[in-house]
Amino acid sequence: MLNRPGILAALLATGLLAACGSTADTAPAGLTYSSNPAVYTKGVSITPNTPTSTGGAISSYAVLPTLPAGLALNATTGVISGTPTALAAVASYVVTATGSGGSTTASLSITVKDFAPAGLTYSSNPAVYTKGVAITPNTPTSTGGAVVSYLLSPSLPAGLAFDASTGIISGTPTVLAATATYVVTATNYEGSTTASLSITVKDAAPAGLTYSNGAVLYTKGIAITPNTPSSTGGAVASYAVSPALPAGLSLNTTTGVISGTPTVLTGTVIYAVTATNSGGSATASLYITVKDVAPAGLTYSTNPGIYTVGTAITPNTPTSTGGAITSYTVSPTLPAGLALNATTGVISGTPTTATARTPYTVSGWNGSGIATASVVMGVPGFVATGSMSVPRSNFTATLLPNGKVLVVGGRSNFDPTASAELFDPATGLFAPVGSMTVERRNHTATLLPNGKVVVVGGLDAVGNTPRGVELFDPASGQFTAAGSVNCPHAYHTATLLPNGKVLVAGGFEQCDGDERLNAELYDPGTATSTNTGGMARRRFGHSATLLSDGKVLVAGGARGGSSTYIANAEMYDPATGLFTYAGTIPPPHVFMFAPAVLLPDGRVLIAGGSDSPFDGAPNDLADLYSLTWGFAPTGEMLTARYSYAAALLSGGKVLLAGGQAPDGQVTASAELFAPATGTFSEAGNMVSKRMNHTATRLGSGAVLLVGGTSDSGDRPQYASAELYFE
């Protein structure tokens, strides 16, 4: 048997086998790769990794385990190529190269790594969140390799959470946080990248800001009720107001409360209050007005103010409490020549026309209210008023309850008249009424408690003395017969007694030849008259005054049938129906044709008079009669006069006007008697000189002076009238 191996070896040694062709290849050997270990990057195409080997030719390659995804082994060439698509930790891969002669292997280390993360950003940066409001998750994005984990520093504001796996920030912030920078680090196995994230947690903006009183009216100098705000939305951190609040008021910038005491006046102003916090602001409009305290206690330095025509007054200055007055008005219009300063309220000027004492309402205003003062002002003096329908002297004038004045009879030019008329103070005009049944002058007219007027005596057109009595009824404006008196009376007196009867006393005619029948009582209720106790002497041109005790003082005059004046007085007592002696008038006082005026204190003023019935000389002496001491001299008149008119003024003084003056002249002069001092003072001149006229104090306090004559011959008579204002 042949030894084959030995033969083969021998053949090879001799080269014979080669020459004849081989029957087997050499096995591959020494297999290596160009890159081993090979480190690849996910997603990056690799440089082909090429094998080399020794030994026999290789017909195929194989690898175990399977290469990382994206890489491939060329089974023919053994080249590894491709782009890895997944990460792969370092691993050993065995590549087997096989040829006809056998195979060889190579152990190949392959790792597929990733890129390091890069370009890390967040969906919201800077991120501004609102306390209590869930945020929209803030999501990161990055380039480079996939992030494996995230890290944040410092810690997020309370209520927010950071997911370390995803890097997402989410949650609901529960606290406010000032703007801060947070660093987020994104990491993978290859490295890391960072992002700076700005996060702020603000509050919810205030909303719905209102005040407890949105339109307020404050008073200067009075502390206000604090005005408190309220709002919805986030808590307010601070308040501000524009424009600045009125002086004395302040805004608490922390609480928003408005408080204080306003010190200046303002009109209505709109103020914008802004409430602010870290989330925003809200605004409220406030309407604020500061008014003044209403004026109060308005008074004037002079009240009443009694002024004189043609003389500048001392400025009458107001004072008041409460708020300052900004403007003044007065009603009615002040007397001519006087003016009210609308800013200061001062009344000043020079009166040019006499006016009655009148209450003037001065109103002081400011923006908050009004204060008023009633200031009585009058300008003493005389001013013309309307004229009668006919001239008259020796007539009567009677103030009626309705405020009008009844003018009856008198001498008109040469003859007595039966006409009558009414003066209306409201219009200053006279209007005729019904006439008497007989003409009369030097008669009497007495106002009765029922408002009617009883007319007694006088002289008729032929010089006779009518005994018939007439009654005037204001309701009808007519005279009617009302019985008669027992005796003739002219230049007499008629006095209403407390019992409602009328004492008719004196006159220059005798009654049925009996001088003692010179007084009687007329009863309006029965229209009858009865004789009463007679005066000691028959008198005419005397005065009769009802005293406070109900008795009647009869003083002065002249003895009927003679020219001898009587210098004494008598007292009539209704209780006994008798006259008694009431004292002697101090000589050389004569009180004939001298009015008597009852003063407020109960005394009686009798001044002037004539020493002869019709052509005597006037005197300027005056007496005061008192129930305590009788007659006592008082100050002398400035002008001697008789047949003048006198009236008690509302202020308590007595006006004596006109009359027969010395040297046979009728005077227009007037004077005032002051009971407090017993003195006389000038009262100016009437518009016309007058005697045998009347003076009647009206309800307004003014005195109506009517008719009369301008000379001692009793003609011509006046139809004119004038008013004296105290």
Secondary structure, DSSP 4 states (H G I P E B T S, - for coil): ---HHHHHHHHHHHTHHHHH--S-PPPEEEEEESSSSEEEETTSPPPPB-EEEEES---EEEEESPPPTTEEE-TTT--EEE---S-EEEEEEEEEEEETTEEEEEEEEEEEE-PPEEEEEESSSSEEEETTSPPPPB-EEEEESPP-EEEEESPPPTTEEE-TTT--EEE---S-EEEEEEEEEEEETTEEEEEEEEEEEEPPPEEEEEES-SEEEEETTSPPPPB-EEEEESPP-EEEEESPPPTTEEE-TTT--EEE---S-EEEEEEEEEEEETTEEEEEEEEEEEEPPPEEEEEESSSSEE--TTSPPPPB-EEEEESPP-EEEEESPPPTTEEE-TTT--EEE---S-EEEEEEEEEEEETTEEEEEEEEEEE-EEEEEPPPSS-BBS-EEEE-TTS-EEEE--EETTEEB--EEEEETTTTEEEEEPPPSS-BBS-EEEE-TTS-EEEE--B-TTS----EEEEEETTTTEEEEEEE-SS--SS-EEEE-TTS-EEEE--SS-BTTBTT--EEEEETTTTEEEE-PPPSS-EES-EEEE-TTS-EEEE--EETTS--B--EEEEEETTTTEEEEEEEPPTT---SS--EEE-TTS-EEEE--BSSTTT--B---EEEEETTTEEEE-PPPSS--BS-EEEE-TTS-EEEE--B-GGG-B--EEEEEETTTTEEEEEEE-SS--BS-EEEE-TTS-EEEE--BSSTT--SBB--EEEEE-
